[in-house]
Amino acid sequence: MNGRDRKPDPSAAKDAELAARLRALDRRLDERRAKDGAPATDAAQSSGPGMGMALRLAADFVAGVVLGLALGWGFDRLFGTSPWGLMVFMLLGFAAGILSVLRSAGLVAPPERRLRDERPGDDERD
């Protein structure tokens, strides 16, 4: 079989058409971004701060629970109250982890600020 007996590949024409449409779409998107003043950002760059905050919140919660478990285990070993100390301190650690997450997320004010806001007339001292 020689080269002139070959028929043109229809998938190559479709690929070329799709590539041209993609370039046109990319150009229109760039024009729209320039017009709106929005910088062209990468999806990986925009998710960085959110991922960091999520990891911090998860670490705060896990640290509270692990600390509660460690204190409960130590309490049980010291006083022989197994498993009650472990259960009580685990629940306290869970509550402390939730409170820490809420404070880190900015949904609950730190105790210093809350006390300062509750006392009337203390604005003159600050």
N, C-alpha and C positions, 0 to 999 in steps of 0.2 A: 504494500500500500504506500502510495507516495503522498506528499504534502498537500497536493491540490485536491485530493479526494476527501479531505477532512472538512467537516461542517463546522461553522462557528458555534462556539459553546454558549448556550443561552444564559447559563449561570454567570459567566464573566460579564455579560452585558448588564445583568441585574446587579452584580456587585459594584460595577462602575456607577450605575445610576444611584444606588444606595449611598455610595461614598460621596457623590456630588450633593445629594440631598443632606447628608450629614454635615458637609462643609458649609452649605448654605444656612442650615439651622444654627451651627456654631457661630457663624458670622452675625446672624440676626440676634442671637443671644448676647454676643459681645456688644453690639450696638445698643441693645436695650439696657444692659448693665451700665454702659457709659452714660446713657441718657438719664438713668435713674440715679446715678452717682454711687451705686453699690459696687464695692470692689469684688472682683472675681476671686472667690475663696475656694479652697479645697475642702472637701467634706472631712478629711482627716484633721485639718487644722481647726475647723469649727467645733469638733467634738472633744478637743483636748481639755478645755477647762471643765466641761460637764463631767467628763470621765474622772478627772482629778477630784472633783467634789464628791462624786459617787463613791470613789474609793476611800476618801476621808470619812464620809458618813458611815460606811460599812466598817471601817477600822474602829471608829468610836464605839459603835454598837458591840462589836465582837470583843473589844477590850473590856467593856463594862461587864459583859457576861462572863468572860474568862476570869476577871479579877474576882467577881462574886463567887465563882466556883472554887477558885483557889482559897479564898478566905473561908468559905464554908467547909472545905475539906480540912483546912488547918484547924478550924474551930472544933470539928468532929474528932480529929486526932488528939487534940489537946484535952478536951473534956469528955470524950467517949459518948457523944450524943448522936452517933450515926443513925440514920441519914438526915436527921432534922436540921442540923446546921447547914449541910450542903443544900438542902431544898430552900431554906429560908434565904441564905445568902445568894443562891442562884436567882431567886425572884428579885431580891434587892439589886443584884447586878443587872438583871434585865431592865428594871425600872431606871437604873442609873444610865444604862446604855441608851434607852429611849430618850431620856432627858438630855443627854449629851448630844444626840443626833438633832433634837429639836433646837438646842442652843446653837449648834454649828450651822444649821439651816437658817437661823435667824427668826424662828417662829416663837421662841421664848427668850425673854431678856435675861442677861446674866444677873445673879442675885444682887451684885453691887448696884447696878443701874436700877433694878426694880425697887430696892430699898430707898435709893435716892429719890426716885420719882414718887414714892408713896408718902414721904415726909413733907408736910406742908411748911412753907416758910424757910426752907433750907437753901433757897436760891441765893440768899444774901451772903451765906458763908462761903460758897464756892468761888 
